[in-house]
Amino acid sequence: MFVEWMMGLAPGWVTAIPGLSRAAQLKALGNGVVSQQAAGAVRLLLERAHRT
């Protein structure tokens, strides 16, 4: 699914779950955190913590 690709997830990370409707897949992906953004935020916080 395009949303998985845009979030940097492996193909089928959400869409390969048996019994999960398309609406539920999109909801899960929409409520998810983009791992690259989370990693960037943690890196920024750690840099700021080490400066003080």
N, C-alpha and C positions, 0 to 999 in steps of 0.2 A: 504494500500500500504506500502511496505517495507520502502520507503523513509519517510513517515509520522512517522512510528514507530521509525526509526533511529533519527529523529529530536525531538522525545518526544512529538509529537502532538497526539491528540485524533484520533482514526480511523474515516476516512471520513471528516476530517478537510478541506481537499482540494478535495479529490476524490469524495465526495458526492455532489459536486456542479453540478447541472443539466446543461447539454449542454457543459461542459468543456471537451475538447478532452484530450486524454492521454498525447499528446505532450504538451498541455497547462498546464496540471497538473504538469508534470515534470519540466516545465519551472518555474512555480510559486514556486514549492518546491525548485528548485535549486537556485532561487533568494532570497529565504527566509533566515531569520536569525535563527539559532538554539538558542532557548530561554535560554537554560542552559549556553551557551557560553556568551550570552549577559548579563545575570545575573552575571556571574563571572567577566566579564569586568567592569561592573558598581561597583560591590563590591570592586574590586581592586582599581579603581579610587577613590572611597570614602575613602578607607583606606589611600591611599596616600595623599588625600586632608586633612585628619584629622591629619596627622603627621607633617604638616608644620605650 
